[in-house]
């Protein structure tokens, strides 16, 4: 088994990995940039080392510095989390070359699935269903001919990337050449590679992914699906497990395809195979994420399998403790990504100091977070502050529990996406599970409360927290119409009603 792990990341995922390490009795090493000196992951780790200035290119993306710190601190492994260097085959190779263990898949698997066109070729060989598409690197005239055969609408996609970068929808032949130029330009800027390919657009599709686990002894299992169709700009917003449209037969078929995909590239560790599912419940391979996913907690809540601990055990050479027949799915879990952005102002990023945090608690509530009162939110990194996850005996209970938890969740000092999620879990189509990947951008609308009630409540919460910090005791909170009644009892009673 491993003994000491360096976590090459920051924020809530670094805290999550540190906690898993401590529960396994492993020592931990954190790294931080100058702007993250007081970050929560720095406080939780056994050791912490400065690796550079705030920009990620000068700190968290400096693989050489990360490996240097790992060797200096006596760590024997590096867990990359997600983002940053998690899917860089070159980094995984450098870690191994330094005599350290990379907590993740082998570089060959990362490289095989990192090239979207090459991964399509491998999936065809493995018998995994694919959306009709083309090879990469077509000339303009070849792309025009291929597009006519595929049909419109179609997608232009970057071979080297993901997350919507280098992707363009094309509805008519007249748009193709200009869209190709734009997609190549964006792909070059984002990934240093302007190679693109064409793929049929599956209208009204759902985005459903399958979690897999594979050990070094050749055992590969799947842990079922996550529904990830609620997206904005190709970024997931709310995830569920299980999917509202899943059947045992569809899960078995998609699970078998995901296992075949993992075996086709010699996969080891936790990974996710992403599929599009059309209105007739036909599914098509989209890509494989060769890392831990942001939304992994909903799978953990429903299956009871700790994915991070399994990654660490697998990296230490241990076989999987569970077989496919041991996996069961109990209840329903929902995750909301809490971002520092203003959903009432075109989701503009919000920065500043967090002045107060009130987190929800109670049955079935989990929060993966790295924020605290006084934490600084900067523009240098991803805007995600936390993940709110709830579990219920079924989907209706999970949705009602999420409503309740969101109502209890208050973050002051920066704008957050909490209002967005409150709108979502009160929307008929979301509650009915009747949505696809275009729902958020094409049908859903955010409306600011006309009377500013939410802003007044936030101000009240901040005031009450200030009283609490001075020793007052908050005794009761109760909504009264459009007003909120608060009573304080203690050394400085007197604030009765706002």
N, C-alpha and C positions, 0 to 999 in steps of 0.2 A: 504494500500500500504506500501511497505517497505520504510524505511527512510535512512538507512545507510548500505552500502554494502562493505564487505571486499573482495577483489579480490585475490584469492589464486593461483596466477600465475604470469608470467612475460612476457616480450617481447610484440610482436604485439597484441596477444589476450588480454593481460591485458589492453593495451591502448584502444583497441576496446571496451571492457566492460566498462571501465571508461567513455568513451565518451557517451555510451548509458545511463549510470547512470545519467550523468550530464544533458543530454537532457530530462530525466524524472524528474529532480529536486532532485535526490538522492545524498546524501553525499557519498564519497568514501574513502576507506582505502587501501593503497598498502602495500605489504610486499616485502622485498628484502634481498638477500644474500649479503655477504661482497663484492663480485665482481660486484654486481648490484647497488652499492650506487648511481651512477650517471645515472642510466637507465631512459629512457623516461617515463615509467609508474610511476616511483617514482615522477617525476616532475609534472605529470598531476593530480595525486591524491590529495585529500584534506589533507590527512595524510599519513605518511609512517613509517613503523617500521622494524628494522633489526630483522631477524629471524634465522641467523646462518651463518656458513662458506659457501664457494662456492659450495661444492658438494651437489647435490639435496637431497641426503639421510640425510644431516644434516641441511637442510633448507626447501625447497619447499615440501619435502615429510614428514615433521614433522607435522602431523595433530594436535598434542597436542599444539604445539607452535602457529599454525594458529588460533586455537580456543581460546587460551589464549589472543592473540592480539585482536581478535574480541571482546571478553568480555571487555578487558581493554579499547578499543577505543570506546565502546558504539555502535558497529555495531549490527544490528539485523539480518543480513543475510550474507552468504558466497557464492560467485560464484566461482566455481572451474576452469572455462575455459575448456581447453582440455589438455590431458596429465596429468602428475603428479598424483593428487588424484581424478581426475574427475570421474573415473569409479570404485572407491573403495567404496563398500557398507558400509564397516566398518567406513569409514570417514563420510559418509552421516548420519549414525546412531549416531556417536559421536557429530556431529553438532546439530542434533535434541535433543540429550540428554542434551546438554548444553543450551537448550532453544533458539537456533538460527534456522533460516530458511536456508535450503540447496536449492540453486537455481539450480534445476535439478530434476531428477526423484526420486521416493521413493526408499529406499534401496532394497526393495523386487524386484523391476523391474530391478535394476542394477544387483542384484545377479542372477535373472532368466535368463537374457541375457548374463551374464558373463561366465556362464558354457555353452560351445558351444554344448555339447551333450544334456544337459537338455533343452536348447532353441530349439533344433531340435524336441524333444518330444512335447514341447508345440506348435510348429508350425504345426506339423502333426495334432494335435488336433484341431487347428484353421483353418485347410484346406489350409495352405500356402504351395505352391509347394517346394519340397526339392530335392537336389541332392542325389541319392542313397548313403547310407553310413552305418556305423555300430554304435553300442553302444560303450561307452568308456571302458577302462580298460580291453581290451581283452588280454588273454595270447598269447604267440607267436604262439602256435598251432592253437588257435581260429582265430587269425589274418590271418594266412596262408589260412585257410579254407574260411574265409570271403572274402579275396582278390580274390580267385579263382572265387567266385560267382559274385563279383562286376566287375571284369575284369580290365585289364591294358590298358593304364596307369592309375594310381590312386594317390591320395595324402594321406600322413600321416599328421594329423593336431593335434596341441596341444589343449586339451579341455579347458584349462584355459586362453589361450592367443590369440594373433592376431599379425598383422604387419609382418607376415612371420616367426616369431619365433617358433621353434619347428615344422616347416613344411618341408616335403620332398616329392619330386616327385619320384615315382617308376614306371619304364617302363617295368621291367621284374621280374618274380617271384624270380629269383636268387638274386635280390637286396633287397628284402623285409626285411629280418632279420637284416641286417647291417643298413638299413635305419631306422628301428624301434628303434634300440639302439641309433642311433645318434639323432633322433627326441626326444626321451625321455630325453636324456642327456641335450639337448639344452633347452627343456621345463622346466626341473627342475631348470636349471641355471637362466632362465629368469623369471619364475613365481613361483618357489618353488613347482611345481606340475609336475610330469612326466607323467600324464595321457594323452594318445593320442587316436585318433580314425581314421578310414579309410573313405575316401570319393572318389567317382568317379571323375576323372579329366575331366572337360568339355573342350574339345579342341576348340580353336578359339573363346573363350568366350569373351564377353564384360563385364566390371564391371560397373553396373549402380545402383545407389542408389536413394532411395526415401526419401525426407524430410517430417517428420510428426511434428505436433503440437498437444498437448493434454492439456486440462485444468482440474482443480479439480472438475468440474461439469459433467465430462464424455463426453465432446465434443472432438472428434478426427478428424483432417483433414490432408490431405497431400498437399504438395506444389510442386508436380511434381518431376522430376528426375534431377540427375547430372551425366554426363558421366565422369567416372573416370578410363578409361582403359589404359591411358598412365601412366605406372608405371615402376619403376625400383626397383628391390629387394622388391617387394610388397609394395613399398612406392609411393604414388601418386605424379605426377610431374606437370601435366597440367589437368585442369578440365573444363568442358563446361556445360552450361545449355541453351537450352535443348540438349538432346543427338541427334547427327546427324541421328540416325536410328529410332528415336521415332515416333510413330504414335498415334493419339488420342485414338485408341482402346487399344494399348499396354499400354499407360500411365494410362488409366482408370483401366485396369486389375491389373497392378503393384501397382497403388495407393490404390486400394481396398485391395490387399494383405498386403500392409504395414500398413494400418489402422487396419486390422484384427490382425496383429502381435502385434501392440501396445496395442490393447484392451486385447489381450490374457494375458498380463503380468501387466495389470493395469497401463499403462504408463501415466506419467504426464510430461510436459515440452517439449522442443525440442529434437528430436531424429532422427536417420537415420537408415533405414532398407536397407541393402545392398543385391543386387541380382547379380547372374551371368545370362547373356542372351546368349543363343547359336546361331548358324548360322540360325536356323529355327525360331528364336525369341521366343523360349520357355524360361521362366525365372524360376530361382530356388533361394530360400532363402539361403543367405550366413551367415549373422550375423546381429545383431543390435548394433549400437554404441549409448550408453546411455548418450550422451553428445552433445555439440555443435561440429560441424565438422570444420576442417580447411577451407574447400572449401565452407562454408556457404554463402560467399558474392555473388557467381554467382546466387544463388536462390533469394537473396534479390534484385539483380539488375533486374531480369526478372519478379519477382512477385510484387515487391514493398512492400513486407512484411519484417519488421525489426525483425529478429529472436531473437536477444539479448534482445531487448525491450520486446518482447512477453514472453521470459523466465522470466524476472523480474516481469512483470505483473501477470503471472500465479503463480509465487512463492508468490506473495502478495495476492493470492486468487481471482484475477479477472478472469472473463470468457473470452474466445476468442472473439475478436471483429469482426472476419470474419468467414463466413460459407464456406463450400466447394464450393458452387456455386458462391461465390464472387472471387475465385482465378482465375486469368487469367495469361497467359504467353506472355509477350510482348518482342519481339526482341530476341537477343542472347548475352550471356555473356561468357567470357573466363577468367580463372585465371591461372597465372603462379606463382609457388612457387620459390622465389628467395633465394637460399641457399648459405651459405659460404662454397663452395667446388670448386674444380678444375675439370671441365668436360673434360679437355684435359689430365688429369693425374689420370685416374681411380676414379674420384670423391673424391679424398682425401680431408678431411676437411681443411679449411683454417682459420687461426686465426691471430689476430693482431688488430691494431688500424685502424679504418676507417678514412682515411685522407680527403675524400671529398665525397659528395653525390649530384647528380643532378637527381631529380625525374621528370618523365614525367607529363605533365598536359594536359589540353585541353578537348574537349567534350568527354564524356563517359569514362573517366579514373578515377579509384579509386585506392588508394594505402593504404593498411593496413600495417603499418610499425612501428618499434620501434628504427630505427637506425638514427644516426645523425653524423655529423663531430666530430670526437674525441671519438666516442663510441668504446668500447673494445669488440672484438669477442673472446670468450674463448672456450675451449674444453669441458666445464662442461655441456653444454646444447645442445638442438637440434640446428642444423646448420641453420634453417630457419631464415632469416633476415627480410623478407617482403613478401607480396603478391601483385602482380600487377593484377588488375582486369579491364577489359574493357567491355563496352556494346555497341552494335550496333543494327541497325534496323533489321538486319538479320545476318546469319553466315558469309557470305563473308565480310560484313562491319566490323564485330567484329574481324575477322582475320587480315584484313588490318590495323585496328586500333591498334591491339596488335603489329603488325610489327612496326608501327610508334612509339608506346610507348616504346618498347624495344630499339629502336634506340636512343631514348632520355635518356634512363636510364643509368646512369654511377655511379658506386661505386668504389672508389679507396682505396687501403690499404689492401684489401683481395681479393682473387679470388672468383668469384660468378658463379652461374648457368645461368646468363643472356645469354652467348653465346649458351648454350644448347637450350634455348627457341627460340633464333633467328634462329637456325638451324631447330627446330621443325616446326615453323610457315612458313617455306619456303620449307617444305617437301611435295611432291605430295600426299602421302598417308594421312598425317595429314590434309592437306587442303581439301582432298576429304572425310574426315571422315571415311576412310577405314583402321581401325586399331583395334587390340584387345589387351588383357593384356600382350601378349608376344612381341608385336611389338618393343618396346624400346630395349629390351635385345637381341632379335634374328635378327632383321632386320636393325635397325637404327644404323648409324655410325657417330661418331663425327670426323671431320677432322680439324686439326689446320690450320689456314691460312698460306699458304706457305711463304708469304713475311712478316709475323708478323704485318700486317696492324692494327689489332685490338689492339695490345699492344702499337703501336705508337700513335694511337688515344687516348688511355687511358692516356698515358703520356702527350699528348697535353692538354687534359681536366684538368689534375691535375695542369699543368702549368698555364692555364687560370684561374682556380679557385684561385690559389695563387695570381695572378694579381688582381682578383676581390676583394680578402680580403684586398689588399693594397689600394683599392680605384679606380682601373681602371674600365672602363666600357667595357664590351664585346659587340661589336656592331653587328658583323656578323659572322656566321659560315656557310660555304658552301663546300660540297665535290667537289673536282676537280680531277677527275680520281682516281688514287690510293693515291693521296695526299689529304690533307685537308687544305683549306685556312682559316686563322683566321685573323681578323682585330681588333685591339684594338684602342680605342679612349679615351682620358682622360688625366690625369695629367702626366702619364708616357707612352705615345704612343711609339711605336718602335718595338714591336713584330709584324712583318708583315706576315711572312710565315714560316711554318715549313715543 
